[in-house]
Amino acid sequence: GRLNADNARFLLLAVLIVLYMLCGAAVFSAIELPTEREAKERWEERLENFTRRHNLSRAELRRFLREYEEASVAGIRVDDIRPRWDFTGAFYFVGTVVSTIGFGMTTPATVGGKIFLIFYGLIGCAGTILFFNLFLERLITVIAYVMKSCHERQLRRKGVLPHNGRRGSGTSEVDSLAGWKPSVYYVMLILCVASLIISCCASAMYTPIEGWSYFDSLYFCFVAFSTIGFGDLVSSQNIKYESQGLYRFGNFVFILMGVCCIYSLFNVISIVIKQSINWILKKLDCRCCHRCQRKLFRSRRNVVMPGNVRSRRNISIETDVVNESDTDGRRLSGEMISMKDFLASNKVSLAIMQKQLSETANGYPRQMNSNSKQNGFSGGVGALAIMNNRLAETSVDR
């Protein structure tokens, strides 16, 4: 039953992504296609005028343009730009590789370079993803500590906590902070603000130095920080800049900070998307599903019937372990669970995130089982935690 529910959620997410892509394709096609047609018409008109003025055939001119396109792929441009494959250019290239940005302005042309890129990117991208996940865990720790400090300040203003500097001296402070949990939505808001501030500051640097408009600079920041990396706008490509060393250092710092913040924001938004999918599944819960489950329950006599659903509605962080063990027991017994039980158990994802925020804010030691002790990165936040939890569930003691 739990497997079927997970499959339903997976299929729903796949359908929503496909619909999202179809809608995006329709919007971009409606916006960009007329401009593309106008540009093509202007280009054809220029080709016609050029061939007529210089008495050239269309075939000769197109052959020359194809040769220029090949030179452009190799890094040759009409305007002077810096060498692509000097040490600084190569360092900029490997930065776009390991960060998965991949602007496409610089690509290896030799067979040896392409083969080396495959193995280099395999290790580099994996290591960078690990760094992003560990950065996310530490960022969540800092945000939780700040939010806890703000919460304690509010309690002191209300007179619930004493104004002295001693912490944990009495039971009143413990009781006041026992039920407090940092909200994931506040974390998402903080990451949004941080990403926006970094993008605005970086755009203020790119606009005068690169000669872009401020909007184009913001567009480049999102494309680069989100690791989309179209390559239509790429920073630090001119042959010389004013304060070139300082600018390249600032460019590196902004891209690193921006990618880390946007990656962390994506992980937190994914939790919100998961909750939205659970809400959609709840709305799509039709009567036929209950009828099928009732028929299945009636056909099976010697099964453990599900517990009281009302007792599982109010799920808290403290009861996550009980609910998980109850669900696991049903799964091992081969029993189907209802959609309400599934939706209630899926609230654990948001609760776990809040529990991690609360533990990092209060400094509580994390409970580790025998499997997690073998992995130094267990108990993290984000994609790395999901992978570790899955490995811990499927591991078998031998």
N, C-alpha and C positions, 0 to 999 in steps of 0.2 A: 504494500500500500504506500509506504513512504517512497519507494522507488518510483512508483507510478506518479505520485505527486511531484517528485523532483523532475521527472520527464515532462510532466505537464507545464511546469514552470519554465523548463528549458525550451520547450516548443513555443510557448507563448513569447518568451524573450526573442527567439529567432524570428517569429512572425512580426513582432514589433520592429525589430531591426530592419527587416526587409521592407516593411511599409515605410519606415523612416527614410530608408535609402531611396525608395521610389518617389516619395514626396520631395526629397532634396534634389533628385535628378530632374523632376518636373520644374521646380522653382529655378534651378540654375540654368536649365535649358531655355526657359522663358526669358530669363534676364540676359544671358550671355550670347545666345545664338544670333539675335539681330546684329549685335556689335561685331561678331565674327564675320557675318555675311557682308557687312559694310566694309570691313577691313579687307576682305578678299576682293571685293569689287574695286576698291582703290588700288590694291596691289596689281591686279590685272590691267588696270588702266595705266599705271606707271610702267609696267613691262611693255605695253604696246607703244607708248610714247618713246621709251628708251630705244627699242629696236628700230623704230622708224627714224629717230634722230641720228643714230649711229650706223644705220644701214646693216643691222645684224639680223640673223635669222632667230626665230624663237627657240629652236632646238639648241643652237650654240649658246645662247644666253642661259637657258635652263641647265645645260651641262656645266657651265661655269658656276652657277649658283649651287649646284649639287656639290661641286668640289669645295666651295666655301663652307657649306654645311659640314662636310667632313673635317675641315680645318677647325671649325668652331667647336666640334665635339672634342677635338684634341687640345683645346684651350687657346686657340688663336682668335683674337678679336680685332676689330678695326681700331678701336681705341686702346691705348696702352693700359694694361693691367699688370699686376704683379705676377711673377712666375708662379705657376700652380704647384710645382713640385720642388721648390726649395724647402728648407727645413721648416720655416714658419708656415708655408702653405701646406706642407704634408702634415704638420701638427694640427692645423685647422681641419684638415680632411679626416684624420683619425678621430678627432673630437666629434665630428658629425657622424662617424660610423658607430662608435661605442655608445653614443647617446641616442642612436636610432633616428636622428633627424634626417640625414641623407639628403642634402640640398640638391645634389646632382650636378652642381657646377664643375666639380672635379671628380673624375672617375678613372680608375686604372685602365690603361690602353693595352698593356702587355699581358701575355698569358701568365707569366710569373706573378705579376701584380694581382691578377684576378684570382689565381689559386691562393696566394697568400692572404687576400682579403677574406676568403671564405673561412679559413681557420682563425684568422685574427679577429674577425667580427663575431665568430661563434663564442670565443672566450670573452672578448671585450664587452659584447652586449649583455652576456649573462652576468658578468661582474658588475656592470653599471646598473642593471636592474636590481641586483642585490643591494648595491649602495643606495638606490632610490628607496627601497623598502626599509632599510635601516634608518635612513634619513627621516622617513615618514614616522617611524616608531619614536624617534627622539623628538621630532616636532610635535607629535601628539602629547608627549610627556611635558614639554614646555608649556603648550597651550593649556593642558589640564592643570598644571601648577598655577598658572596665571589666573585661570577661571576660579580655582579653589581659593586663591588669595582674595579675589574680588568678592566671592561669596562670603568669606569670613569677615571682610570689612563691612559688608551690608548687615551681617548679623550683629556685629559690634555696634553699629549705628542704631539698630533696633533695641539694643540692650540685652540680646539673648546671650552673647558671649562677653566675658570680662574684657576690659580695655588694657589689662596688663600684658606684658610681653610673654608670659609663661603660657605654653601650649600643652594641652593634655594633662593639666594638674587636677582636673575634676571630671566628674561624669557628665556635667551639664554640656560641656563642649563636645564630648563624644556623642551624646544623644542628639545635639543640634546638627551635627554633620553626618549622622549615620545614614539618613535617608537621602542625602544629596548626591546627585549624579550629574556630571557635566553633559550637556546636551550635544548630540552629534550635529544637530543643525547649527548650533553656535560655532562648532568647529568648522563646519562648511562655510559659514559666513566669514569667519576670521581668515580662512584660506583664500576666499574670494577677494577680500579686501587686500590681503598681502600680495596676491598675484596682480591685482589691478595697480597697486602702488609700484611694484617692480616694473610692470609694463610701461607705466607713465614715465617713470624715471629713465628707463632705457630709451623710450621714444624721444624724450628731451635730449638725449645724447646723440641718437642716430639722425635726427632731423637736420641739425646744422652741419654735421660732419659728413654724412652720406649724401646730403642734398635731397632727401626725401621729404614729402609732406608729412605732417604729424600723423595723419590718418594712415598713410602707408607704413609709417614706423610702427604704429599700433598693430596693424595687420601683420607685419613681419614678426613682431614679438609673439603674437598668438601662434602663427604658423611654426615658428622656431621652438617656442617653449612647449608646445603640445607635441613636438617631434613629428609633425606632419611633413614639414620641409619640402614645399613645392619647388623652391629654387628660382622663382621669378625675381625675388629680392633677396640678396645675400650680402651680409655686412662684411667689412674689412676685405674688399676685393680690389680697391684702387691701388695703384703702384706706390703711392706715398700719401701720407696724412700729416696734418699738424699734430705734434705730440703723438707720434705713431705708436711708440711703446706703451704710453699711458692709455691710449685708446684701445689697443688690442687687449691689454689687461682688463680694462673696464668691460669690453665686449665679452670676454671670457667669463668674468664674474657674473654679469647680468644673465647670460645664457644659462650658466650653471644654476644660479638661484631661481631663475624662471622655470627651468625644466623641473627642478625639485618641487617647487610649489605647485605647479600645474599637475604634476604626477600625483602628488598628495591629494590635491583637490579632486582629481578623477577617481581615486580610490574611495574617498568619502562620498562623492556623488553616486558611485555605484551602489553603496548601501541604501541610499535614498531611492534609487531606481528599483532595487530589490523590494523595498517596502511598497512601492507603487505597483509592482507586478503582483505582490500578494493581495493588494487591495482589488486589483482587476480580477484576480482569480476568485476572490470572495464574491464579487458581483456576478461573475460567470457561473457561480455554483448553482446549477439547475436541479430541479427535482428528480430528473432522471438518474443523476448520479446517486442520490440517496436511495432511489428505488432499486438500482442495481446492487448497491451495497446491502440493502435489506434482504434481497433475494439470496445474495451470497452468504449472509449470516444465517439465514434460515436453512440453507442447504447444508451447512456445516454445523454439526451438533456439538462435538467435543472441541470447542474453541474457547478461549478466554475472551469474554465480551469486553468491549471498551469501557473504561471507567467513566465516571461522571464528567460530562463535558463542561458543566458549569464550574466545576472546581478547577478547570484548566484555563478558564478565560482570563483570569487575573494573574498573568505570568509576571514574575519579577525576576530580578537578577539572582536573588538568593535561591530560587527554585529551579534554575536552569538545569542543574545536574539531575534533579529528580525527574524532570520532564524528559530529558534526554534518555535517561535510563529506562523510563516507562516506554518511550517510543521504540528504543532498541529492543526491549523485551517483546513488544508486539511484532516487530519486524522479524525477530528470530522465531516466533511462534507461527509466522506465516499469516498473521491476521491483517486484514485491511483496516485502515483508519479512515475516519470521515474527513471531509474537506475542512470542517471547523477545527478538528484536531491538527490538521496539517498547517493551517494558517496560524494557529496559536503557537505551534512549535517553531515556525519560521520567524517569530518575533525574537527568537534567541539571537539572531545575527545582530540586530540593533542593540539588544541587551548586553551582548558580549562586548561590543564596542564601548558602550557606556561603562561597563564594569572595568574595562581596561583603563578608561579615562579616570575613573574613580580611584583605582588602585595606584596608578602612577601619581595622581595628585596627592593621595594620602600617604604614599610611601609604603604600602603594604607589600609584603613579600609575595611573589607569585607562587602558586601551587604547581608543582611539576611532578608528573608521574614518571615511571621508569622509562617510558619512551621519550618523553620530552627532555629528560636529563641528558640523553645521548646527543641531542641537537642543541647547540648553543644559541640558535636563533628561534627556538620555539617560544610561543607566547607573544609573538610580534603582532603588528597591526597591518592589515592590508593584504595584498596578494601573497606575500611570503607567509603570513599566518595561515591563510587558507590552505596553501600547499602543505605546510607542516602539520596542520590538523588532519588533513586527509591522509598523509603518510602515517601519522600516529594511529589513526583509526584502522588502517589496513595492515599495519605491521603485526607480525606474529612472533611471539617469543619462542625461541628454539633452545 
